[in-house]
């Protein structure tokens, strides 16, 4: 499994590693109040890649293999009041697989890093 990018937006611009993407503001549960969730994209070796990193608490190692399962929620996050039904990552995995891609996650200490690769 490839390591995920953890560069800042400035590092990405100066290294030519890809353009940072911007989207809707992420939940404050997964980032510091004034922080950012870096997203990088790039292409090479016949693949298009997308790397996302948050700075939340991460996921227990034993839960990582299941976080893409429908309705799965990490034990410490099973209260519906905290938001979500455990479908987001399952939907993301299905969308990526329908495009012949792969998606994976790893703890980035702190936070979680996800990598998505698509055939070029």
C-alpha positions as CSV (number, residue, x, y, z in Angstrom):
1,X,0.0,0.0,0.0
2,X,1.4,3.3,-1.0
3,X,1.9,6.0,1.6
4,X,-0.5,8.9,1.3
5,X,0.6,12.5,0.7
6,X,0.8,14.7,3.7
7,X,2.3,17.8,2.1
8,X,0.8,21.2,2.7
9,X,-0.8,23.0,-0.2
10,X,2.3,25.1,-0.6
11,X,4.6,22.1,-0.7
12,X,2.4,20.5,-3.4
13,X,2.5,23.6,-5.5
14,X,6.3,24.0,-5.2
15,X,7.0,20.4,-5.8
16,X,4.7,19.9,-8.8
17,X,3.1,16.9,-7.0
18,X,-0.4,17.9,-8.0
19,X,-2.9,20.6,-7.5
20,X,-4.7,20.8,-4.2
21,X,-8.5,20.6,-4.6
22,X,-11.0,22.6,-2.6
23,X,-14.5,21.5,-1.7
24,X,-17.1,22.0,0.9
25,X,-15.9,22.6,4.4
26,X,-15.3,19.2,6.2
27,X,-16.8,18.4,9.6
28,X,-14.9,20.1,12.5
29,X,-14.8,16.6,14.0
30,X,-12.1,15.8,11.5
31,X,-10.0,18.9,11.5
32,X,-8.9,21.7,13.8
33,X,-11.3,24.6,13.9
34,X,-9.3,26.8,11.6
35,X,-7.5,23.9,9.9
36,X,-7.7,22.4,6.4
37,X,-8.1,19.0,5.0
38,X,-5.5,18.7,2.3
39,X,-6.5,17.0,-0.9
40,X,-4.0,16.3,-3.7
41,X,-4.5,14.9,-7.2
42,X,-2.0,13.8,-9.7
43,X,-1.3,11.4,-12.6
44,X,1.6,9.2,-13.5
45,X,2.4,5.6,-14.5
46,X,-0.9,5.2,-16.2
47,X,-2.9,6.1,-13.0
48,X,-4.8,9.1,-11.7
49,X,-4.5,9.5,-7.9
50,X,-6.3,11.4,-5.2
51,X,-4.9,11.7,-1.6
52,X,-7.0,13.1,1.3
53,X,-5.8,13.6,4.8
54,X,-7.7,14.7,7.9
55,X,-6.4,15.5,11.4
56,X,-9.1,13.8,13.5
57,X,-8.4,11.1,16.0
58,X,-7.8,8.4,13.4
59,X,-9.2,4.9,13.5
60,X,-8.2,2.0,15.7
61,X,-5.9,-0.3,13.6
62,X,-8.3,-3.3,14.1
63,X,-11.1,-1.2,12.6
64,X,-9.3,-0.1,9.4
65,X,-10.2,-3.2,7.4
66,X,-14.0,-2.6,8.0
67,X,-14.3,1.2,7.6
68,X,-15.5,0.8,4.0
69,X,-18.2,-1.7,5.0
70,X,-21.8,-0.4,4.8
71,X,-23.2,0.8,8.2
72,X,-19.9,0.1,10.0
73,X,-19.0,2.8,12.5
74,X,-16.0,2.7,14.7
75,X,-16.9,1.7,18.3
76,X,-16.1,5.2,19.7
77,X,-18.3,6.8,17.0
78,X,-21.4,4.7,17.2
79,X,-23.6,7.4,18.6
80,X,-25.9,8.6,15.9
81,X,-25.8,12.0,17.6
82,X,-22.2,12.3,16.3
83,X,-23.6,12.3,12.8
84,X,-23.6,9.8,9.9
85,X,-25.0,6.4,9.4
86,X,-21.8,4.6,8.4
87,X,-22.6,4.8,4.6
88,X,-20.2,7.5,3.3
89,X,-17.1,5.4,2.9
90,X,-19.1,2.4,1.6
91,X,-20.6,4.6,-1.1
92,X,-17.1,6.0,-1.9
93,X,-15.7,2.5,-2.3
94,X,-18.5,1.4,-4.6
95,X,-18.1,4.5,-6.8
96,X,-14.4,4.0,-7.0
97,X,-14.7,0.3,-7.8
98,X,-17.3,1.0,-10.6
99,X,-14.6,3.1,-12.2
100,X,-12.1,0.3,-11.9
101,X,-10.2,2.1,-9.1
102,X,-9.0,1.2,-5.7
103,X,-9.5,3.0,-2.4
104,X,-7.6,2.5,0.9
105,X,-7.1,4.2,4.3
106,X,-4.3,4.3,6.8
107,X,-3.7,6.1,10.1
108,X,-1.6,9.2,9.5
109,X,-1.0,10.1,13.2
110,X,-2.9,12.2,13.9
111,X,-5.8,11.7,11.6
112,X,-6.6,9.4,8.7
113,X,-5.2,9.4,5.2
114,X,-7.1,7.9,2.2
115,X,-5.8,7.1,-1.2
116,X,-7.8,6.6,-4.4
117,X,-6.2,5.4,-7.6
118,X,-7.9,5.1,-11.0
119,X,-6.6,3.5,-14.2
120,X,-5.3,6.2,-16.6
